[in-house]
Amino acid sequence: MTENREFARKLEARTRRFAIDVIRLSGKLPNSIECRVIRNQVTKSATSVGANYREANRSRSKADFKSRIRICESEASETQYWLQIITEADYAQQSDVKPIYEECSQLLAIFSSIGKKI
């Protein structure tokens, strides 16, 4: 049980750092109408990953926990999509996006794994 709490605490911190990294990246995007839409979308989806994981850890039932984990998985996948758009449209340097994209992939794998175990 202690291991699970420690894992949850570390994953909460990790998703919070991920959200901050995406917020910082979005601040580097050009200030065009198109980029404002992308900035809003990627920031919303990335911050939602951690917010929903935090709520999952405070859920009142197994069903609520599972639902929140599925949302985390979905939001991580959406964040990957927006990061791909940013990269393919050359709105940010590949070197700025790549580590965030890799972290997003790892978080997606973690939430997918958790979702399958429930």
LUMNUTOR-574369 format. One record per residue: residue in one letter; x negated, y, z of N, C-alpha, C in turn. Coordinates in pm, whole numbers, padded with zeros to 5 digits, always signed. Each point is the difference from the previous one (the first is absolute). Example, Ala and Ser with C-alpha at 12.3 -4.5 7.8 and 13.67 -1.06 7.14 Angstrom:
residues 2
A-01319-00569+00780+00089+00119+00000-00090+00120+00000;S+00035+00105-00072-00082+00119+00006+00077+00109+00073;
end
This chain:
residues 118
M-00082-00120+00000+00082+00120+00000-00086+00126+00000;T-00108+00000+00077-00090+00114+00004-00065+00024-00135;E-00034-00109-00070-00059+00013-00133+00096+00068-00096;N+00128-00036+00008+00102+00061-00086+00013+00150+00028;R-00003+00038+00126+00011+00142+00035-00121+00078-00050;E-00117-00060+00014-00123+00065-00048+00002+00013-00152;F+00044-00105-00068+00013+00005-00146+00096+00112-00040;A+00116+00006+00066+00100+00101-00031-00055+00141+00024;R-00071+00018+00109-00058+00131+00032-00100+00042-00107;K-00085-00093-00040-00101+00030-00101+00064+00026-00137;L+00104-00076-00033+00067+00020-00129+00076+00133+00000;E+00058+00039+00111+00064+00132+00008-00102+00110-00026;A-00117-00011+00062-00105+00100-00020-00048-00001-00146;R-00011-00117-00055-00046-00014-00140+00100+00063-00097;T+00128-00022+00021+00101+00058-00089+00006+00152+00018;R-00027+00048+00120-00004+00144+00023-00118+00064-00075;R-00118-00065+00007-00117+00050-00074+00028-00003-00151;F+00066-00105-00045+00035-00011-00142+00088+00118-00041;A+00101+00031+00079+00089+00112-00031-00078+00131-00007;I-00090+00021+00093-00081+00122+00001-00088+00007-00123;D-00058-00114-00039-00083-00002-00121+00081+00037-00124;V+00122-00050-00008+00085+00032-00115+00042+00148+00004;I+00030+00051+00117+00035+00142+00013-00116+00087-00048;R-00120-00036+00042-00119+00075-00043-00021-00011-00151;L+00019-00118-00056-00013-00017-00144+00105+00085-00073;S+00122-00002+00048+00106+00075-00067-00029+00150+00002;G-00070+00046+00102-00039+00140+00006-00101+00039-00106;K-00069-00099-00057-00099+00026-00105+00061-00001-00140;L+00125-00041-00011+00065-00008-00132+00023+00141-00055;P-00001+00012-00132+00027+00131-00061+00137+00052+00044;N+00015+00131-00006+00124+00063+00046+00097+00024-00116;S+00025-00104-00077+00096+00009-00110+00135-00055+00047;I+00102+00026-00078+00134-00051+00034-00003-00152+00007;E-00065-00064-00098-00007-00146-00004-00071-00055+00124;C-00109+00063+00035-00077-00050+00115+00071+00024+00132;R+00080+00104+00006+00077+00022+00123+00097-00116+00023;V+00060-00049-00107+00091-00115+00010-00079-00123+00046;I-00112-00025-00063-00083-00115+00036-00052+00013+00143;R-00044+00120+00036-00050+00025+00137+00107-00034+00103;N+00122+00045-00026+00111-00027+00091+00028-00150+00009;Q+00005-00067-00113+00033-00143-00002-00107-00085+00069;V-00126+00023-00033-00107-00083+00057-00013+00027+00150;T+00020+00124+00041-00008+00032+00142+00115-00064+00078;K+00120+00006-00057+00115-00060+00067-00016-00151+00014;S-00042-00066-00107-00010-00146+00008-00115-00043+00092;A-00112+00069-00007-00116-00038+00083+00026+00022+00149;T+00064+00111+00033+00028+00025+00142+00110-00091+00052;S+00086-00045-00089+00108-00090+00038-00052-00138+00042;V-00112-00041-00057-00058-00131+00036-00024-00005+00151;G-00074+00096+00051-00033+00002+00142+00119+00028+00090;A+00086+00090-00045+00117+00034+00081+00091-00122+00018;N+00019-00075-00108+00085-00119+00010-00068-00112+00078;Y-00132-00010-00011-00068-00102+00080+00010+00033+00148;R-00013+00126+00034+00015+00041+00139+00140-00036+00051;E+00100+00027-00082+00138-00035+00038+00019-00151+00008;A-00065-00075-00088+00009-00146+00006-00049-00051+00135;N-00107+00059+00048-00056-00043+00129+00089+00037+00117;R+00096+00085-00022+00094+00039+00105+00141-00051-00029;S+00009-00094-00092+00132-00052-00040+00065-00077+00113;R+00130-00010-00008+00078-00068+00104+00034-00143-00034;S-00025-00037-00124+00033-00136-00040-00098-00047-00107;K-00004-00130-00018-00085-00058-00103+00044+00047-00138;A+00130+00011-00020+00054+00045-00129-00042+00144-00029;D+00003+00085+00102-00041+00139-00016-00150+00007-00031;F-00079-00081+00070-00144-00006-00024-00027-00040-00145;K+00068-00105-00045-00021-00050-00136+00040+00107-00103;S+00110+00067+00022+00045+00104-00090-00103+00113-00010;R-00054+00041+00112-00101+00108+00001-00128-00044-00070;I-00039-00124+00020-00121-00051-00066+00021-00002-00152;R+00118-00039-00043+00031+00002-00144-00007+00142-00056;I+00045+00097+00079-00010+00140-00042-00146+00041-00012;C-00082-00041+00097-00145+00029-00005-00059-00055-00129;E+00037-00122-00032-00050-00065-00121+00043+00078-00125;S+00125+00038-00005+00054+00075-00113-00067+00137-00014;E-00017+00069+00110-00061+00133-00004-00148-00008-00039;A-00070-00103+00044-00139-00018-00040-00009-00026-00150;S+00092-00079-00052+00003-00027-00143+00029+00129-00078;E+00093+00079+00048+00030+00127-00066-00121+00094+00004;T-00068+00002+00112-00120+00084+00011-00104-00042-00103;Q-00017-00131-00018-00093-00048-00102+00039+00053-00136;Y+00127-00001-00031+00050+00050-00128-00042+00147-00020;W+00025+00083+00101-00033+00142-00013-00151+00021-00009;L-00076-00079+00071-00146+00011-00009-00047-00037-00141;Q+00064-00099-00060-00033-00036-00138+00033+00114-00095;I+00113+00065+00020+00039+00114-00083-00105+00111+00013;I-00040+00029+00122-00100+00104+00025-00130-00032-00074;T-00040-00126+00006-00124-00042-00066+00013+00005-00152;E+00105-00060-00052+00016-00010-00145+00026+00135-00065;A+00057+00095+00073+00024+00133-00053-00121+00092+00024;D-00103-00053+00062-00122+00077+00031+00028+00124+00085;Y+00090-00016+00097+00031+00110+00091-00097+00007+00117;A-00080-00105+00021-00098-00002+00108-00118-00086-00045;Q-00110+00020+00066-00119-00078-00029+00022-00146+00042;Q-00045-00090-00084+00009-00144+00029-00065-00031+00136;S-00110+00067+00029-00071-00023+00126+00082+00042+00122;D+00092+00093-00019+00089+00041+00110+00117-00096+00017;V+00047-00055-00110+00120-00085+00002-00034-00145+00034;K-00110-00050-00051-00032-00143+00012+00002-00053+00144;P-00067+00064+00097+00004-00057+00136+00140+00002+00062;I+00079+00099-00035+00137+00007+00050+00085-00109-00063;Y-00020-00020-00130+00074-00105-00070-00036-00138+00058;E-00128-00022+00027-00043-00128+00058+00060-00021+00138;E+00004+00104+00081+00062-00011+00132+00148-00028-00014;C+00064+00064-00095+00142-00024-00025+00024-00145-00039;S-00088-00055-00083+00012-00141-00041-00013-00092+00120;Q-00093+00031+00088-00018-00082+00120+00122+00009+00092;L+00052+00120+00018+00120+00015+00082+00118-00073-00060;L+00015+00008-00131+00107-00073-00067-00013-00150+00024;A-00122-00051-00010-00023-00143+00025+00034-00037+00144;I-00036+00086+00094+00029-00026+00142+00150-00005+00023;F+00072+00099-00052+00145+00003+00023+00071-00112-00074;S-00050-00038-00116+00056-00114-00071-00018-00128+00081;S-00117-00015+00059-00029-00116+00083+00087-00004+00125;I+00013+00113+00066+00085+00007+00119+00143-00035-00038;G+00047+00055-00111+00138-00024-00044+00027-00148-00029;K-00098-00071-00050+00017-00141-00030+00001-00087+00126;K-00063+00049+00106-00009-00078+00124+00125+00014+00087;I+00081+00097-00030+00118+00027+00085+00113-00096-00038;
end
